[in-house]
């Protein structure tokens, strides 16, 4: 009985160590996947553990590299397009400045300013400087701006909103 109890305890200890080692490899894979999902750069994750865990980790690394390459290509494309849009925008701004005064000139300047702001935001995003702090929005002002845009195309719009 004593030999049986000692062998059982010894084998159970070895099994627990083996299982903990395998579970640790799966936990590291899960942590690496979670960090990548949050957009964090983690030190290079090295697959280890059982053959199946290593295969899953290798597949994760390949997927992570493909996704990162896709994100980099998309960001570069966005930066290129945003940069290329500056030339016609500058040309339009110059033509508007040289044109004789007319009724919708201020509205067109506002549109050009808005376009320039969007392009700047895209370029900031491409450089990795994206993000602005949340700011309160005054709903009546937002509605009035939308109504002004609708009036420019000939719609009759009336905004009825409490100032608060």
C-alpha positions, 0 to 999 in steps of 0.5 A: 500500500505504501509503495502504491501511495508513493507512486501515486503521489509521485505520478500526480506531482509529475502530471500536475507539473506537466499540465501547469507547463502546458496551461502556462503556454496557453495563457501566454498565447492568450495574453499575447492575443489580448495585448494585440487586440488592444493595440499594444506592442508586446515583446516578441512572443515565442511559441512553446509548449505542446506541439498543438499549442506551438502550432496555434501560437505560430498561426497567431504570429503569422496572423498578427504579422499579416494584420499589422502589414495590412494596417501599415499599408492602409495607414500609408495609403490614407496619408498619401491620399490626404497629402495629395488632396492638399494640392487641389484644396490649395488651388480652390482656396486661391481661386476663392481668394482671387474671385470677386465677392459673391453671395456664397463665398463665406459658405465656400470658405467654411467648406474649405476650412472643414475639408482642410481640418479633415485632411489634417485629422487624417494626416495626424492619424497616419502619423500616429498622433490621432485622437482628440480629447472629448469635448462637449457638444452644444446641440442647438449649435450643431443643429443650426450648422446642419440647417445652414448646410441644408439652406445652402442647397435650397431647403427650408429649415427651421430649428426649434431647440431650447438653448440648454 
